[in-house]
Amino acid sequence: MKEEKSSLEELKKDYEKLKSKYGLPSFKELNEEFDIEKAAEHETECLIREVRKLVMEKVTAYLRFIEMLLNPSNAPMFFFALVKGLTASDKRLLESVYEKLGSFELEVIELDCNYNEKAEVEFIKKLLAEWKDVKEDMINLVEVLKRNWNQKSKKDERGYLG
């Protein structure tokens, strides 16, 4: 257990150097949003790239979730119940979030092709600045989806003829 702590402490020290050099957000802030402490599990000479990859894990997960809502043709049954009650306004919000997350994914492809520490840093700072809006939109979407799920559950209870 002590080894894990030392690698996390080492990660924090290395991150602190990058933070000072580039004006990055605090380790705590990024870790709370994107679980960047997982970077302690990997040895790397390109720490900022590793941090960016961890940040993108969450972005990609949300992007895939929204893709299933927007195009549920091959989605699990769970998604059909969620989509059924979406209003035009809900769909516009989904599409808006999808566009933001999709643009992050495109930027990451470029970063993967041409590693540049400063560009990685700028991407992380930009994403974090926009993340607060994305997160708020996701919270609103989850409320809509929970409402749809609860409506489905009520219909199932009434419709059972067993």
MDTraj code that builds the backbone (N, CA, C; nanometers):
import mdtraj as md
import numpy as np

residues = "MET LYS GLU GLU LYS SER SER LEU GLU GLU LEU LYS LYS ASP TYR GLU LYS LEU LYS SER LYS TYR GLY LEU PRO SER PHE LYS GLU LEU ASN GLU GLU PHE ASP ILE GLU LYS ALA ALA GLU HIS GLU THR GLU CYS LEU ILE ARG GLU VAL ARG LYS LEU VAL MET GLU LYS VAL THR ALA TYR LEU ARG PHE ILE GLU MET LEU LEU ASN PRO SER ASN ALA PRO MET PHE PHE PHE ALA LEU VAL LYS GLY LEU THR ALA SER ASP LYS ARG LEU LEU GLU SER VAL TYR GLU LYS LEU GLY SER PHE GLU LEU GLU VAL ILE GLU LEU ASP CYS ASN TYR ASN GLU LYS ALA GLU VAL GLU PHE ILE LYS LYS LEU LEU ALA GLU TRP LYS ASP VAL LYS GLU ASP MET ILE ASN LEU VAL GLU VAL LEU LYS ARG ASN TRP ASN GLN LYS SER LYS LYS ASP GLU ARG GLY TYR LEU GLY".split()
xyz = np.array([
    [0.0830, -0.1195, 0.0000],
    [0.0000, 0.0000, 0.0000],
    [0.0872, 0.1255, 0.0000],
    [0.2001, 0.1168, 0.0701],
    [0.2880, 0.2326, 0.0774],
    [0.3415, 0.2711, -0.0606],
    [0.3685, 0.1719, -0.1446],
    [0.4207, 0.1981, -0.2793],
    [0.3208, 0.2807, -0.3612],
    [0.1919, 0.2468, -0.3512],
    [0.0901, 0.3229, -0.4241],
    [0.0903, 0.4686, -0.3801],
    [0.0976, 0.4909, -0.2492],
    [0.0973, 0.6272, -0.1988],
    [0.2184, 0.7028, -0.2504],
    [0.3336, 0.6361, -0.2511],
    [0.4534, 0.7055, -0.2973],
    [0.4427, 0.7390, -0.4464],
    [0.3832, 0.6506, -0.5262],
    [0.3694, 0.6831, -0.6677],
    [0.2667, 0.7945, -0.6877],
    [0.1627, 0.7997, -0.6046],
    [0.0666, 0.9098, -0.6120],
    [0.1327, 1.0401, -0.5686],
    [0.2115, 1.0341, -0.4633],
    [0.2828, 1.1541, -0.4177],
    [0.3815, 1.2014, -0.5246],
    [0.4470, 1.1068, -0.5900],
    [0.5400, 1.1401, -0.6982],
    [0.4647, 1.2068, -0.8132],
    [0.3486, 1.1512, -0.8467],
    [0.2636, 1.2085, -0.9518],
    [0.2262, 1.3528, -0.9163],
    [0.1862, 1.3736, -0.7940],
    [0.1472, 1.5088, -0.7518],
    [0.2645, 1.6064, -0.7629],
    [0.3837, 1.5605, -0.7248],
    [0.5026, 1.6463, -0.7371],
    [0.5318, 1.6805, -0.8827],
    [0.5264, 1.5781, -0.9684],
    [0.5519, 1.6005, -1.1111],
    [0.4453, 1.6920, -1.1716],
    [0.3211, 1.6708, -1.1310],
    [0.2126, 1.7551, -1.1822],
    [0.2310, 1.8993, -1.1345],
    [0.2742, 1.9160, -1.0121],
    [0.2937, 2.0501, -0.9568],
    [0.3946, 2.1300, -1.0389],
    [0.4979, 2.0622, -1.0889],
    [0.5968, 2.1286, -1.1749],
    [0.5304, 2.1783, -1.3028],
    [0.4468, 2.0925, -1.3639],
    [0.3755, 2.1327, -1.4856],
    [0.2760, 2.2445, -1.4560],
    [0.2110, 2.2351, -1.3429],
    [0.1142, 2.3385, -1.3020],
    [0.1843, 2.4739, -1.2920],
    [0.2993, 2.4753, -1.2277],
    [0.3748, 2.6000, -1.2128],
    [0.4228, 2.6531, -1.3476],
    [0.4686, 2.5632, -1.4317],
    [0.5239, 2.6019, -1.5618],
    [0.4161, 2.6569, -1.6553],
    [0.2962, 2.5953, -1.6540],
    [0.1942, 2.6277, -1.7534],
    [0.0657, 2.6895, -1.6979],
    [0.0567, 2.7056, -1.5672],
    [-0.0656, 2.7628, -1.5114],
    [-0.1848, 2.6684, -1.5181],
    [-0.1590, 2.5406, -1.4995],
    [-0.2655, 2.4407, -1.5000],
    [-0.3522, 2.4528, -1.3750],
    [-0.4715, 2.3978, -1.3789],
    [-0.5543, 2.3948, -1.2576],
    [-0.4895, 2.3028, -1.1534],
    [-0.5390, 2.3080, -1.0321],
    [-0.4812, 2.2254, -0.9260],
    [-0.5026, 2.0776, -0.9558],
    [-0.4139, 1.9970, -0.9007],
    [-0.4270, 1.8516, -0.9125],
    [-0.5609, 1.8085, -0.8546],
    [-0.5956, 1.8635, -0.7415],
    [-0.7206, 1.8283, -0.6731],
    [-0.8414, 1.8534, -0.7628],
    [-0.8452, 1.9697, -0.8263],
    [-0.9587, 2.0035, -0.9128],
    [-0.9704, 1.9056, -1.0300],
    [-0.8596, 1.8810, -1.0983],
    [-0.8630, 1.7874, -1.2117],
    [-0.8942, 1.6454, -1.1662],
    [-0.8403, 1.6079, -1.0507],
    [-0.8648, 1.4736, -1.0007],
    [-1.0117, 1.4547, -0.9625],
    [-1.0713, 1.5544, -0.9005],
    [-1.2130, 1.5445, -0.8630],
    [-1.3020, 1.5339, -0.9858],
    [-1.2663, 1.6012, -1.0911],
    [-1.3469, 1.5977, -1.2135],
    [-1.3188, 1.4756, -1.3004],
    [-1.1903, 1.4349, -1.3079],
    [-1.1510, 1.3366, -1.4097],
    [-1.0669, 1.2190, -1.3594],
    [-1.0537, 1.2012, -1.2296],
    [-0.9799, 1.0860, -1.1744],
    [-0.8386, 1.0734, -1.2295],
    [-0.7662, 1.1831, -1.2342],
    [-0.6315, 1.1773, -1.2933],
    [-0.5305, 1.1057, -1.2044],
    [-0.5680, 1.0734, -1.0815],
    [-0.4748, 1.0001, -0.9954],
    [-0.4405, 0.8634, -1.0533],
    [-0.5212, 0.8158, -1.1471],
    [-0.4923, 0.6884, -1.2147],
    [-0.3592, 0.6952, -1.2904],
    [-0.3122, 0.8140, -1.3199],
    [-0.1846, 0.8293, -1.3906],
    [-0.0686, 0.7750, -1.3073],
    [-0.0881, 0.7635, -1.1767],
    [0.0169, 0.7092, -1.0902],
    [0.0438, 0.5627, -1.1221],
    [-0.0513, 0.4958, -1.1884],
    [-0.0363, 0.3549, -1.2232],
    [0.0545, 0.3342, -1.3446],
    [0.0853, 0.4428, -1.4167],
    [0.1641, 0.4316, -1.5392],
    [0.2934, 0.5112, -1.5280],
    [0.4011, 0.4497, -1.5705],
    [0.5261, 0.5242, -1.5814],
    [0.5263, 0.5935, -1.7162],
    [0.5575, 0.7206, -1.7163],
    [0.5583, 0.7942, -1.8422],
    [0.6529, 0.9122, -1.8340],
    [0.7094, 0.9459, -1.9464],
    [0.7888, 1.0677, -1.9560],
    [0.7031, 1.1832, -2.0044],
    [0.5817, 1.1533, -2.0485],
    [0.4898, 1.2548, -2.1008],
    [0.3675, 1.2623, -2.0099],
    [0.3882, 1.3111, -1.8897],
    [0.2812, 1.3122, -1.7895],
    [0.1589, 1.3885, -1.8375],
    [0.1783, 1.4999, -1.9006],
    [0.0634, 1.5812, -1.9403],
    [-0.0225, 1.5074, -2.0437],
    [0.0394, 1.4282, -2.1296],
    [-0.0373, 1.3479, -2.2249],
    [-0.1187, 1.2428, -2.1505],
    [-0.0591, 1.1811, -2.0503],
    [-0.1291, 1.0806, -1.9699],
    [-0.2494, 1.1442, -1.8978],
    [-0.2296, 1.2633, -1.8455],
    [-0.3391, 1.3359, -1.7799],
    [-0.4490, 1.3655, -1.8809],
    [-0.4114, 1.4107, -1.9984],
    [-0.5108, 1.4411, -2.1025],
    [-0.5899, 1.3165, -2.1413],
    [-0.5222, 1.2039, -2.1499],
    [-0.5918, 1.0791, -2.1835],
    [-0.6946, 1.0441, -2.0762],
    [-0.6586, 1.0629, -1.9516],
    [-0.7525, 1.0337, -1.8424],
    [-0.8714, 1.1307, -1.8435],
    [-0.8436, 1.2556, -1.8738],
    [-0.9509, 1.3547, -1.8860],
    [-1.0471, 1.3103, -1.9964],
    [-0.9916, 1.2633, -2.1048],
    [-1.0740, 1.2246, -2.2190],
    [-1.1541, 1.0967, -2.1960],
    [-1.1132, 1.0139, -2.1025],
    [-1.1915, 0.8933, -2.0735],
    [-1.3351, 0.9292, -2.0366],
    [-1.3503, 1.0289, -1.9530],
    [-1.4839, 1.0704, -1.9108],
    [-1.5594, 1.1349, -2.0264],
    [-1.4919, 1.2196, -2.0999],
    [-1.5532, 1.2861, -2.2151],
    [-1.6030, 1.1808, -2.3142],
    [-1.5204, 1.0827, -2.3436],
    [-1.5564, 0.9783, -2.4392],
    [-1.6730, 0.8944, -2.3873],
    [-1.6732, 0.8636, -2.2597],
    [-1.7844, 0.7861, -2.2029],
    [-1.9158, 0.8627, -2.2182],
    [-1.9141, 0.9914, -2.1900],
    [-2.0352, 1.0728, -2.2050],
    [-2.0758, 1.0830, -2.3521],
    [-1.9772, 1.0962, -2.4394],
    [-2.0051, 1.1046, -2.5826],
    [-2.0744, 0.9775, -2.6311],
    [-2.0244, 0.8616, -2.5914],
    [-2.0843, 0.7341, -2.6330],
    [-2.2260, 0.7195, -2.5769],
    [-2.2465, 0.7618, -2.4543],
    [-2.3793, 0.7560, -2.3930],
    [-2.4783, 0.8408, -2.4734],
    [-2.4371, 0.9609, -2.5078],
    [-2.5250, 1.0500, -2.5836],
    [-2.5492, 0.9949, -2.7246],
    [-2.4464, 0.9344, -2.7849],
    [-2.4652, 0.8723, -2.9162],
    [-2.5757, 0.7671, -2.9111],
    [-2.5778, 0.6886, -2.8042],
    [-2.6819, 0.5859, -2.7903],
    [-2.8202, 0.6486, -2.7779],
    [-2.8269, 0.7640, -2.7139],
    [-2.9564, 0.8317, -2.6994],
    [-3.0013, 0.8932, -2.8321],
    [-2.9071, 0.9470, -2.9061],
    [-2.9406, 1.0111, -3.0335],
    [-2.9690, 0.9096, -3.1436],
    [-2.9024, 0.7953, -3.1367],
    [-2.9185, 0.6936, -3.2402],
    [-2.9268, 0.5554, -3.1744],
    [-3.0410, 0.5234, -3.1156],
    [-3.0512, 0.3992, -3.0375],
    [-3.0801, 0.2735, -3.1193],
    [-3.0573, 0.2762, -3.2498],
    [-3.0953, 0.1616, -3.3326],
    [-3.0330, 0.0297, -3.2857],
    [-2.9093, 0.0319, -3.2392],
    [-2.8452, -0.0901, -3.1894],
    [-2.8197, -0.0850, -3.0392],
    [-2.8892, 0.0049, -2.9725],
    [-2.8679, 0.0242, -2.8293],
    [-2.9413, -0.0823, -2.7483],
    [-2.8958, -0.1059, -2.6263],
    [-2.9698, -0.1943, -2.5361],
    [-3.1108, -0.1380, -2.5093],
    [-3.2021, -0.2229, -2.4686],
    [-3.3411, -0.1841, -2.4435],
    [-3.3520, -0.0664, -2.3463],
    [-3.2630, -0.0610, -2.2525],
    [-3.2615, 0.0466, -2.1528],
    [-3.2727, 0.1843, -2.2190],
    [-3.2020, 0.2038, -2.3294],
    [-3.1993, 0.3340, -2.3953],
    [-3.3332, 0.3699, -2.4597],
    [-3.4057, 0.2711, -2.5080],
    [-3.5342, 0.2994, -2.5722],
    [-3.6325, 0.3624, -2.4736],
    [-3.6328, 0.3140, -2.3510],
    [-3.7212, 0.3714, -2.2490],
    [-3.6819, 0.5161, -2.2180],
    [-3.5544, 0.5449, -2.2228],
    [-3.5068, 0.6803, -2.1939],
    [-3.5411, 0.7770, -2.3061],
    [-3.5297, 0.7299, -2.4287],
    [-3.5471, 0.8145, -2.5473],
    [-3.6943, 0.8439, -2.5754],
    [-3.7792, 0.7518, -2.5399],
    [-3.9200, 0.7593, -2.5770],
    [-3.9853, 0.8931, -2.5402],
    [-3.9551, 0.9473, -2.4252],
    [-4.0205, 1.0703, -2.3813],
    [-3.9426, 1.1981, -2.4068],
    [-3.8363, 1.1922, -2.4862],
    [-3.7564, 1.3128, -2.5113],
    [-3.8355, 1.4128, -2.5948],
    [-3.8331, 1.5370, -2.5519],
    [-3.8982, 1.6445, -2.6270],
    [-3.7999, 1.7004, -2.7291],
    [-3.8483, 1.7867, -2.8153],
    [-3.7611, 1.8525, -2.9136],
    [-3.6529, 1.9327, -2.8421],
    [-3.6897, 1.9968, -2.7334],
    [-3.5949, 2.0751, -2.6547],
    [-3.4873, 1.9840, -2.5942],
    [-3.5289, 1.8690, -2.5428],
    [-3.4341, 1.7723, -2.4866],
    [-3.3363, 1.7257, -2.5941],
    [-3.3874, 1.7005, -2.7130],
    [-3.3021, 1.6535, -2.8230],
    [-3.2029, 1.7616, -2.8653],
    [-3.2464, 1.8871, -2.8646],
    [-3.1537, 1.9970, -2.8978],
    [-3.0413, 2.0046, -2.7951],
    [-3.0756, 1.9852, -2.6677],
    [-2.9743, 1.9863, -2.5631],
    [-2.8772, 1.8694, -2.5829],
    [-2.9300, 1.7523, -2.6125],
    [-2.8452, 1.6358, -2.6414],
    [-2.7494, 1.6649, -2.7565],
    [-2.8032, 1.7208, -2.8632],
    [-2.7214, 1.7510, -2.9807],
    [-2.6151, 1.8551, -2.9492],
    [-2.6494, 1.9527, -2.8671],
    [-2.5541, 2.0572, -2.8287],
    [-2.4371, 1.9975, -2.7497],
    [-2.4690, 1.9136, -2.6529],
    [-2.3640, 1.8495, -2.5732],
    [-2.2805, 1.7570, -2.6618],
    [-2.3474, 1.6855, -2.7495],
    [-2.2793, 1.5946, -2.8411],
    [-2.1775, 1.6706, -2.9266],
    [-2.2167, 1.7859, -2.9775],
    [-2.1252, 1.8665, -3.0596],
    [-2.0031, 1.9107, -2.9798],
    [-2.0234, 1.9549, -2.8563],
    [-1.9109, 1.9975, -2.7723],
    [-1.8159, 1.8813, -2.7468],
    [-1.8726, 1.7674, -2.7063],
    [-1.7889, 1.6516, -2.6754],
    [-1.7199, 1.5988, -2.8009],
    [-1.7904, 1.6008, -2.9132],
    [-1.7319, 1.5562, -3.0396],
    [-1.6149, 1.6432, -3.0816],
    [-1.6256, 1.7734, -3.0584],
    [-1.5143, 1.8618, -3.0961],
    [-1.3914, 1.8337, -3.0100],
    [-1.4129, 1.7981, -2.8827],
    [-1.2995, 1.7596, -2.7979],
    [-1.2328, 1.6344, -2.8542],
    [-1.3138, 1.5395, -2.8953],
    [-1.2580, 1.4146, -2.9479],
    [-1.1747, 1.4403, -3.0735],
    [-1.2213, 1.5282, -3.1611],
    [-1.1439, 1.5608, -3.2815],
    [-1.0110, 1.6272, -3.2459],
    [-1.0143, 1.7173, -3.1495],
    [-0.8901, 1.7835, -3.1077],
    [-0.7898, 1.6827, -3.0532],
    [-0.8404, 1.5825, -2.9829],
    [-0.7529, 1.4818, -2.9241],
    [-0.6852, 1.3973, -3.0319],
    [-0.7561, 1.3688, -3.1377],
    [-0.6946, 1.2930, -3.2474],
    [-0.5743, 1.3703, -3.3012],
    [-0.5919, 1.5000, -3.3168],
    [-0.4805, 1.5827, -3.3632],
    [-0.3654, 1.5816, -3.2626],
    [-0.3974, 1.5916, -3.1340],
    [-0.2929, 1.5882, -3.0315],
    [-0.2196, 1.4543, -3.0321],
    [-0.2924, 1.3458, -3.0547],
    [-0.2290, 1.2142, -3.0602],
    [-0.1328, 1.2026, -3.1778],
    [-0.1654, 1.2698, -3.2868],
    [-0.0802, 1.2637, -3.4059],
    [0.0448, 1.3496, -3.3919],
    [0.0330, 1.4605, -3.3220],
    [0.1447, 1.5556, -3.3094],
    [0.1629, 1.5945, -3.1630],
    [0.2396, 1.5149, -3.0892],
    [0.2583, 1.5458, -2.9470],
    [0.3290, 1.6792, -2.9302],
    [0.2713, 1.7615, -2.8435],
    [0.3295, 1.8900, -2.8091],
    [0.2806, 1.9220, -2.6688],
    [0.3738, 1.9288, -2.5753],
    [0.3364, 1.9479, -2.4350],
    [0.2499, 2.0717, -2.4148],
    [0.2886, 2.1817, -2.4763],
    [0.2131, 2.3064, -2.4598],
    [0.0716, 2.2924, -2.5174],
    [0.0581, 2.2264, -2.6312],
    [-0.0743, 2.2053, -2.6909],
    [-0.1603, 2.1158, -2.6016],
    [-0.0989, 2.0158, -2.5391],
    [-0.1712, 1.9293, -2.4451],
    [-0.2259, 2.0125, -2.3287],
    [-0.1401, 2.0987, -2.2759],
    [-0.1792, 2.1847, -2.1640],
    [-0.2942, 2.2768, -2.2040],
    [-0.2826, 2.3385, -2.3194],
    [-0.3875, 2.4307, -2.3649],
    [-0.5200, 2.3572, -2.3837],
    [-0.5136, 2.2355, -2.4337],
    [-0.6350, 2.1558, -2.4505],
    [-0.7000, 2.1277, -2.3147],
    [-0.6199, 2.0859, -2.2176],
    [-0.6733, 2.0553, -2.0844],
    [-0.7376, 2.1802, -2.0239],
    [-0.6717, 2.2940, -2.0363],
    [-0.7267, 2.4183, -1.9810],
    [-0.8577, 2.4566, -2.0501],
    [-0.8603, 2.4426, -2.1820],
    [-0.9812, 2.4748, -2.2585],
    [-1.0952, 2.3814, -2.2204],
    [-1.0643, 2.2523, -2.2163],
    [-1.1680, 2.1547, -2.1829],
    [-1.2238, 2.1815, -2.0439],
    [-1.1379, 2.2061, -1.9484],
    [-1.1850, 2.2307, -1.8125],
    [-1.2740, 2.3548, -1.8068],
    [-1.2373, 2.4582, -1.8817],
    [-1.3187, 2.5808, -1.8839],
    [-1.4583, 2.5528, -1.9399],
    [-1.4660, 2.4685, -2.0423],
    [-1.5946, 2.4357, -2.1042],
    [-1.6672, 2.3234, -2.0304],
    [-1.5943, 2.2464, -1.9507],
    [-1.6501, 2.1312, -1.8824],
    [-1.7625, 2.1697, -1.7864],
    [-1.7492, 2.2836, -1.7231],
    [-1.8510, 2.3255, -1.6263],
    [-1.9886, 2.3363, -1.6938],
    [-1.9928, 2.3896, -1.8160],
    [-2.1188, 2.3978, -1.8910],
    [-2.1663, 2.2594, -1.9337],
    [-2.0739, 2.1774, -1.9805],
    [-2.1092, 2.0425, -2.0233],
    [-2.1670, 1.9646, -1.9050],
    [-2.1028, 1.9780, -1.7909],
    [-2.1473, 1.9065, -1.6718],
    [-2.2884, 1.9513, -1.6312],
    [-2.3132, 2.0799, -1.6379],
    [-2.4467, 2.1328, -1.6061],
    [-2.5505, 2.0770, -1.7035],
    [-2.5166, 2.0747, -1.8321],
    [-2.6072, 2.0172, -1.9324],
    [-2.6305, 1.8685, -1.9062],
    [-2.5258, 1.7968, -1.8691],
    [-2.5402, 1.6534, -1.8404],
    [-2.6317, 1.6314, -1.7203],
    [-2.6187, 1.7135, -1.6193],
    [-2.7054, 1.7020, -1.5016],
    [-2.8507, 1.7239, -1.5425],
    [-2.8750, 1.8250, -1.6269],
    [-3.0113, 1.8500, -1.6767],
    [-3.0629, 1.7317, -1.7580],
    [-2.9766, 1.6750, -1.8415],
    [-3.0162, 1.5584, -1.9215],
    [-3.0497, 1.4388, -1.8330],
    [-2.9713, 1.4175, -1.7320],
    [-2.9964, 1.3048, -1.6421],
    [-3.1324, 1.3218, -1.5737],
    [-3.1669, 1.4433, -1.5372],
    [-3.2986, 1.4673, -1.4769],
    [-3.4102, 1.4300, -1.5740],
    [-3.3956, 1.4684, -1.6998],
    [-3.4940, 1.4334, -1.8033],
    [-3.5016, 1.2817, -1.8187],
    [-3.3858, 1.2171, -1.8240],
    [-3.3818, 1.0719, -1.8435],
    [-3.4410, 0.9979, -1.7237],
    [-3.4155, 1.0482, -1.6048],
    [-3.4751, 0.9870, -1.4853],
    [-3.6271, 1.0011, -1.4892],
    [-3.6733, 1.1160, -1.5339],
    [-3.8181, 1.1374, -1.5467],
    [-3.8768, 1.0366, -1.6453],
    [-3.8125, 1.0195, -1.7583],
    [-3.8588, 0.9232, -1.8587],
    [-3.8553, 0.7804, -1.8036],
    [-3.7513, 0.7475, -1.7300],
    [-3.7396, 0.6138, -1.6724],
    [-3.8524, 0.5897, -1.5720],
    [-3.8789, 0.6897, -1.4892],
    [-3.9863, 0.6764, -1.3902],
    [-4.1227, 0.6640, -1.4577],
    [-4.1437, 0.7346, -1.5681],
    [-4.2697, 0.7228, -1.6433],
    [-4.2840, 0.5818, -1.6990],
    [-4.1748, 0.5276, -1.7500],
    [-4.1767, 0.3921, -1.8045],
    [-4.2118, 0.2936, -1.6936],
    [-4.1520, 0.3101, -1.5765],
    [-4.1772, 0.2198, -1.4646],
    [-4.3241, 0.2236, -1.4228],
    [-4.3829, 0.3427, -1.4216],
    [-4.5249, 0.3555, -1.3845],
    [-4.6138, 0.2868, -1.4871],
    [-4.5803, 0.3023, -1.6144],
    [-4.6584, 0.2372, -1.7198],
    [-4.6471, 0.0850, -1.7075],
    [-4.5264, 0.0360, -1.6780],
    [-4.5057, -0.1082, -1.6635],
    [-4.5902, -0.1639, -1.5503],
    [-4.5978, -0.0912, -1.4406],
    [-4.6775, -0.1357, -1.3267],
    [-4.8262, -0.1443, -1.3630],
    [-4.8760, -0.0450, -1.4337],
    [-5.0174, -0.0419, -1.4716],
    [-5.0484, -0.1447, -1.5794],
    [-4.9539, -0.1710, -1.6669],
    [-4.9816, -0.2522, -1.7841],
    [-4.9616, -0.4017, -1.7647],
    [-4.9162, -0.4434, -1.6493],
    [-4.8886, -0.5857, -1.6278],
    [-5.0179, -0.6630, -1.6094],
    [-5.0347, -0.7696, -1.6880],
    [-5.1583, -0.8479, -1.6817],
    [-5.1333, -0.9888, -1.6302],
    [-5.0127, -1.0194, -1.5809],
    [-4.9696, -1.1502, -1.5364],
    [-5.0670, -1.2283, -1.4651],
])
top = md.Topology()
chain = top.add_chain()
for i, resn in enumerate(residues, 1):
    res = top.add_residue(resn, chain, resSeq=i)
    for name in ("N", "CA", "C"):
        top.add_atom(name, md.element.get_by_symbol(name[0]), res)
traj = md.Trajectory(xyz[None], top)
